[in-house]
Amino acid sequence: MLVLGIESSCDETGVALYRSDGDGQLLAHALHSQVAMHQDYGGVVPELASRDHIRRLAPLLGRALAEAGCTLAEVDAVAYTQGPGLAGALLVGSAFAEALAAALGVPALPLHHLEGHLLSPLLSRTPPRFPFVALLVSGGHTQLMHVGGVGDYRLLGETLDDAAGEAFDKTAKLLGLGYPGGPALSALAARGRPDVYKLPRPMLNSGDLDFSFSGLKTAVLTRVRELGGADAISDEQRADLAHAFQAAIVEVLVKKSVDALRQTGMQQLVVAGGVGANRELRRQLDARSVGGRGGRGRFTVFYPEFEYCTDNGAMIALAGALRLEAGVQPKAAGSFSVRPRWPLAELLR
């Protein structure tokens, strides 16, 4: 079965083709990022994002078909992101997908964006096997999940306020960095010195698997003000603060992930979402895993390739194919709605 995946929840337009026959294979993956367009505004402008998705979808579809060596007539189902995300951006992708499915006479599969991220490590060259613990870290979500299979998700812990990616972006603004803030802060942190500034590790020893990052952001704000404000601090101070912030947030993410593995008895950890591309997070998790420094870990950690950490059509095509394999009945193409606010709880068993 050939599944076409379409992603347009925010500022990336993604189209991919996944063949589920046999072991499954991603045939093509085409992506356009709007980062350059939004940089002048310091963040995503929803109206501009929607208009750009309109311009990009058809050319990206053509690119993906050419790369896969397929025709539209071979597509068996169209999967797309129904939510959560920006309403206008979701509407563009959903309308495109539904119209295409109706024209081809194939079913349509509206999907939760976060399920795509959750399953994206299965696209890796060395994928995990069910069951596993997943650390889902993105701009809007930070959760630890027990994943028993496709559609079998149980929440272990989540953030009580800011998500990890959101904290990265807000802290980057406090330090006077441009958009996108998270990658800019991580790059700056690599030049910073350890132990210059002490920042809190929120809920590190709370005894549960929940997170809280708003206080960490506030601690950075306090330090910046003590140093005279973002315009007054030196480049060295800025780098040292970035290093301290990243060290704090990574320490919390790593400890809670290891605690989740111990509490569930699982031996596989999957890391997914945009913050999953953070190299320091990967370095520290790798060090704690099997074969890591000192051999302390009893678990294996899996990541999606860097190109699948951001929003992309490949994860949506994969999730659609896996849903079909699991026996989920797709709906007939035609009427549809978007879900800008779609609680993750509705995916949980």
C-alpha positions in Angstrom: 0.0 0.0 0.0 1.3 3.4 -1.0 0.5 6.2 1.5 0.9 9.9 0.7 1.6 12.0 3.8 1.0 15.8 4.0 2.2 18.1 6.9 1.3 21.8 7.2 0.7 22.4 10.9 3.0 25.4 11.3 6.0 26.7 9.3 7.1 23.6 7.4 5.4 22.2 4.4 6.1 18.4 4.0 5.1 15.8 1.5 6.2 12.2 1.5 5.4 8.8 0.1 5.7 5.6 2.2 5.1 2.1 0.9 4.0 -0.3 3.7 4.4 -3.6 1.8 7.0 -5.9 3.4 9.3 -4.1 5.9 8.0 -0.7 4.8 10.0 1.9 2.9 10.1 5.7 2.7 10.2 6.3 -1.0 10.4 10.1 -1.1 10.4 13.0 1.3 10.1 16.7 0.2 10.2 19.6 2.7 10.2 23.3 2.6 11.0 25.4 5.7 9.6 28.9 6.1 12.3 30.0 8.6 13.9 32.6 6.3 10.5 34.2 5.6 9.6 34.6 9.3 13.0 35.7 10.6 12.3 39.4 10.0 9.2 39.2 12.3 11.0 37.3 15.1 8.5 34.4 15.0 5.8 32.7 12.8 3.2 34.9 11.2 0.2 32.7 10.8 -1.3 34.4 7.7 2.1 34.3 5.9 2.5 30.7 6.9 -0.9 29.7 5.4 -0.2 31.5 2.1 3.2 29.9 1.8 1.7 26.4 2.3 -0.6 27.1 -0.7 2.3 28.0 -2.9 4.5 25.0 -1.9 2.2 21.9 -1.7 1.7 21.2 -5.4 5.4 21.6 -6.3 6.5 19.5 -3.4 4.0 16.8 -4.4 5.5 16.8 -7.9 9.0 16.5 -6.4 8.1 13.6 -4.2 6.4 11.7 -7.0 9.4 12.2 -9.2 11.8 11.1 -6.5 9.7 8.0 -5.7 9.2 7.2 -9.4 5.5 6.9 -8.8 2.3 8.4 -10.2 -0.7 9.8 -8.4 -2.7 6.8 -9.7 -0.6 4.5 -7.5 -1.5 6.3 -4.2 -3.8 4.1 -2.0 -4.5 6.6 0.8 -3.7 10.2 1.8 -2.7 10.9 5.4 -2.5 14.5 6.7 -2.2 16.5 9.8 -5.6 17.5 11.2 -4.1 19.2 14.3 -2.9 20.6 16.6 -1.3 23.6 15.0 -2.2 27.0 13.3 -5.8 26.9 12.1 -5.1 28.5 8.7 -2.0 26.3 8.0 -3.9 23.2 9.0 -6.8 24.2 6.7 -4.5 24.5 3.7 -3.0 21.0 4.1 -6.3 19.4 5.1 -8.2 20.9 2.1 -5.4 19.9 -0.3 -5.3 16.3 1.1 -9.0 15.8 1.1 -9.5 17.2 -2.4 -6.7 15.0 -3.7 -8.1 11.9 -2.0 -11.6 12.6 -3.4 -10.2 13.1 -6.9 -8.2 9.8 -6.7 -11.1 7.9 -5.1 -9.0 6.8 -2.1 -9.5 7.2 1.6 -8.2 10.0 3.7 -6.6 9.7 7.2 -6.7 12.8 9.4 -3.9 12.4 12.0 -2.6 13.9 15.3 0.6 15.8 14.6 2.2 14.5 17.8 1.6 10.9 16.9 3.7 11.5 13.8 6.5 12.7 16.0 6.0 9.9 18.4 6.5 7.3 15.7 9.1 9.1 13.7 12.1 7.1 15.1 10.7 4.1 13.3 12.0 5.7 10.2 15.6 5.4 11.4 18.0 2.9 10.0 18.0 1.1 13.4 14.4 1.5 14.6 13.1 0.6 18.1 10.7 -2.2 18.6 7.4 -1.9 20.6 7.1 -1.4 23.6 9.3 1.6 24.6 9.3 4.8 26.6 9.2 7.9 24.5 10.4 11.4 25.4 8.4 13.7 23.2 10.0 17.2 23.3 8.9 19.9 20.9 8.1 23.6 20.9 4.7 23.1 22.5 4.9 19.7 24.2 7.1 17.8 26.7 5.8 14.4 27.7 7.0 11.0 28.7 4.9 8.2 27.2 4.7 4.5 27.4 4.2 3.3 23.8 2.9 -0.3 23.6 2.1 -0.1 19.9 0.4 2.0 17.3 -2.5 3.7 19.1 -1.4 2.2 22.4 -0.1 5.3 24.3 -0.1 5.9 28.1 1.0 9.2 29.6 3.7 8.9 32.3 4.5 12.6 32.9 4.2 16.0 31.2 5.1 19.6 31.6 3.0 21.7 34.0 3.7 24.9 32.2 6.3 25.8 29.4 7.4 23.0 27.2 11.1 22.5 26.7 11.2 23.9 23.2 9.1 26.9 24.4 11.5 27.5 27.2 14.4 27.5 24.7 12.7 30.0 22.5 11.7 32.3 25.3 15.2 32.2 26.8 16.7 32.9 23.5 14.6 36.1 23.3 15.8 37.1 26.8 19.4 36.8 25.5 18.7 38.9 22.4 19.0 36.0 20.0 17.1 35.8 16.7 14.5 33.4 15.4 14.5 30.4 15.5 15.6 30.8 19.1 16.2 27.2 20.1 18.9 26.3 17.6 20.5 29.7 18.1 20.7 29.2 21.9 22.1 25.7 21.5 24.8 27.0 19.2 25.7 29.8 21.6 25.7 27.4 24.6 28.5 25.4 22.9 30.8 28.4 23.3 29.9 29.0 27.0 31.9 28.0 30.0 30.4 25.5 32.5 29.6 26.4 36.1 29.8 30.2 35.7 26.2 30.7 36.5 24.0 28.4 38.7 20.4 27.9 37.5 17.7 25.8 39.2 16.8 22.3 38.0 12.9 22.5 38.3 11.3 19.3 39.7 14.5 17.3 39.3 13.8 15.4 42.5 10.0 15.7 42.6 9.5 12.0 42.8 7.2 12.0 39.7 7.8 12.2 35.9 6.3 15.7 35.4 8.3 18.8 34.3 8.2 22.5 34.8 10.4 25.0 32.9 8.8 28.4 33.4 10.8 29.0 36.6 14.1 28.2 34.8 13.2 30.9 32.2 12.5 33.4 35.0 15.8 32.6 36.6 17.6 33.5 33.4 15.6 36.8 33.2 16.7 37.6 36.8 20.4 37.0 35.8 20.1 39.1 32.7 18.6 42.0 34.7 21.3 41.7 37.3 23.9 42.0 34.5 22.3 45.2 33.2 19.9 43.8 30.5 20.3 42.0 27.2 21.8 45.0 25.5 24.5 45.4 28.2 25.8 41.9 28.7 28.9 40.8 26.9 29.1 38.0 24.3 30.9 35.9 26.8 28.2 36.4 29.5 25.6 35.6 27.0 27.3 32.4 26.0 27.8 31.4 29.7 24.1 32.0 30.4 23.1 29.9 27.4 25.4 27.1 28.5 23.9 27.2 32.1 20.3 27.2 30.7 20.9 24.3 28.4 22.8 22.3 31.1 19.8 22.7 33.5 17.1 21.7 31.0 19.1 18.7 29.6 19.8 17.4 33.1 16.1 17.4 34.0 15.1 15.8 30.7 17.8 13.1 31.1 17.0 12.3 34.7 13.3 12.1 34.2 13.8 9.8 31.1 16.0 7.4 33.0 13.5 7.4 35.9 10.7 6.6 33.5 12.7 3.6 32.1 13.4 2.3 35.7 9.8 2.7 36.8 8.3 0.9 33.7 11.1 -1.7 33.4 11.5 -0.7 29.7 14.9 -1.0 28.1 14.3 1.3 25.0 14.0 5.0 25.1 12.8 6.9 22.0 13.4 10.7 21.7 11.3 12.6 19.3 10.3 16.2 18.5 12.3 19.3 17.6 14.3 19.4 20.8 15.3 15.8 20.1 17.8 17.3 17.7 19.7 19.0 20.5 23.2 17.6 20.4 23.9 18.0 24.2 20.7 16.1 25.0 21.7 13.3 22.7 25.3 13.3 24.1 24.2 12.9 27.7 21.5 10.2 26.9 24.0 8.3 24.9 26.5 8.5 27.8 23.9 6.9 30.1 22.8 4.2 27.7 24.2 0.8 26.9 27.8 1.2 25.7 28.0 4.7 27.2 30.6 6.2 29.4 31.3 3.7 32.2 28.6 1.3 30.9 26.1 2.4 33.6 23.0 2.3 31.4 20.9 -0.7 30.8 18.9 0.9 28.0 19.2 1.7 24.4 18.2 5.1 23.0 16.8 5.8 19.6 16.4 9.1 17.7 14.9 10.0 14.4 17.5 11.3 11.9 17.9 15.0 12.2 15.8 15.7 9.1 12.8 14.0 10.8 13.1 15.9 14.1 11.3 19.0 12.6 7.8 18.8 11.2 7.8 16.7 8.0 5.5 14.7 5.8 7.5 11.5 6.3 6.3 11.0 9.8 2.7 11.6 8.7 3.0 9.1 5.9 4.5 6.6 8.3 1.8 7.1 10.9 -0.9 6.8 8.3 0.6 3.5 7.0 1.0 2.1 10.5 -2.6 3.1 11.4 -3.9 1.2 8.3 -1.8 -1.8 9.1 -3.2 -1.8 12.7 -6.7 -2.0 11.3 -7.9 1.6 11.7 -10.7 2.3 9.2 -10.0 5.4 7.2 -12.8 7.8 6.4 -14.1 8.5 2.9 -12.6 11.6 1.4 -14.8 14.7 1.4 -16.1 16.6 4.4 -13.4 17.5 7.0 -12.5 19.8 9.9 -9.2 21.0 11.4 -8.3 20.8 15.1 -5.9 23.6 16.1 -6.3 22.5 19.7 -6.4 18.8 19.9 -5.7 17.4 23.4 -3.1 14.6 23.4 -5.3 12.9 26.0 -7.6 11.8 23.2 -4.9 9.6 21.8 -4.3 7.8 25.1 -5.8 4.5 26.1 
